[in-house]
Amino acid sequence: MEFNLDNLVRETIKDLAPYSTARHEFSGEAKVMLDANENAAGSPVTLDINERHEQLNRYPDPIQLKLKERISNIKRIPVDHIFTGNGSDEAIDLLIRIFCEPGFDNIITLPPTYGMYSVAAAINNIKVKEVALDADFQLNIQGIADAIDDYTKIIFICSPNNPSGNSIIRQDIEIILNNFDGIVVVDEAYINYARQKTLSLQLMDYPNLVVLQTLSKAWGLAALRLGMAFAGKEIIRLMNNVKYPYNINIATQELALKALQNVEQVNGWIRDTIAQRELLADALKQMDITRKVYPSDANFLLVQMTGANEIFGYLQQKGIIVRNRSNVPGCEDCLRITIGTEEENHILIEALKAYCEK
Ligand SMILES: *Cc1c(COP(=O)(O)O)cnc(C)c1O
């Protein structure tokens, strides 16, 4: 296969003259900043962080350089291979808009999987070809090969996969990377919980690879909205050209920067969550209502239960909310249960035991 980025990018995007902000054109330390029509007097609230009271009247760094430098350090990926966005969702939407011509092109998704790929495609009038994962939630390589046509621009692979929880076999992902000359997006939202290593250190081997990660899961920052994409420089440049100029606000930039110092704390949580996951899986397996607990490389369990709908309703009545996936093809009678604190998991287990004894 011959990967040629130029042939993949939409003409309108290729020829785009990106908006150049005042902050793009000047980034040094200035004494007098009269270039961006900001309110020079200050802001009515400040961002209070590390004993500083930061004014909010100035536009933030449009390319989030400090934040990317810290991410670069942690992830061992050069800054110019990093995009940061308003959640992974921004990266998903941008990739579709950069590569897929509305009304012509298509993407391939591998259900059951994360819903945003097809929603972002639908919003952009991009056809979605679905190639179901097999009974073990692994890739149907032949099915994917058969589905690819001249208009297929992106294949979305979620690993570990949501909602099944398993990692996709790495060699299978590499077969797709080696044989598809479009973009392969590997969504690693749950990689911190996985036994399998990230693909983000393989960017040099695969020019068509885009890896997505997020601060929303293991990093405990879902409310902050910070997603990351790792890819070749040219793909990152295109994403920066198409994004809103100030896509990451200063509060998110500063708070994420601070949060990223706490690697040890996050690693501790990851170990705890994995331990809790195994305890919860064992407890569920002992219940008569449980038909199958799928192996998980994530911070949730997909559990097939007799009467999943009824159990879902019962738990809801008790104030315990899990995700009902029983209407999702491939997940019949399944609930997706996020691993909570030890106490929350205990409450769940006791409620399910009481249900069994009814
Ligand atoms: C939760 C999740 C994300 C995270 O999305 P954000 O927009 O970064 O919060 C991405 N992909 C998958 C598969 C997820 O489950």
The ligand as an SDF file (V2000), in Angstrom:
LIG
                    3D

 15 15  0  0  0  0  0  0  0  0999 V2000
  -14.9980    8.2360   27.2020 C   0  0  0  0  0  0  0  0  0  0  0  0
  -14.4740    8.0120   25.8500 C   0  0  0  0  0  0  0  0  0  0  0  0
  -13.7800    9.0170   25.1700 C   0  0  0  0  0  0  0  0  0  0  0  0
  -13.5180   10.3230   25.8350 C   0  0  0  0  0  0  0  0  0  0  0  0
  -14.0760   11.3850   25.2190 O   0  0  0  0  0  0  0  0  0  0  0  0
  -13.7160   12.8410   25.7440 P   0  0  0  0  0  0  0  0  0  0  0  0
  -14.3930   13.6900   24.7280 O   0  0  0  0  0  0  0  0  0  0  0  0
  -12.2140   12.9620   25.6920 O   0  0  0  0  0  0  0  0  0  0  0  0
  -14.2530   12.9790   27.1240 O   0  0  0  0  0  0  0  0  0  0  0  0
  -13.2660    8.7530   23.9280 C   0  0  0  0  0  0  0  0  0  0  0  0
  -13.4190    7.5470   23.3600 N   0  0  0  0  0  0  0  0  0  0  0  0
  -14.0550    6.5560   23.9910 C   0  0  0  0  0  0  0  0  0  0  0  0
  -14.1510    5.2300   23.3560 C   0  0  0  0  0  0  0  0  0  0  0  0
  -14.6140    6.7620   25.2410 C   0  0  0  0  0  0  0  0  0  0  0  0
  -15.2740    5.7750   25.8420 O   0  0  0  0  0  0  0  0  0  0  0  0
  1  2  1  0
  2  3  1  0
  2 14  2  0
  3  4  1  0
  3 10  2  0
  4  5  1  0
  5  6  1  0
  6  7  2  0
  6  8  1  0
  6  9  1  0
 10 11  1  0
 11 12  2  0
 12 13  1  0
 12 14  1  0
 14 15  1  0
M  END
$$$$
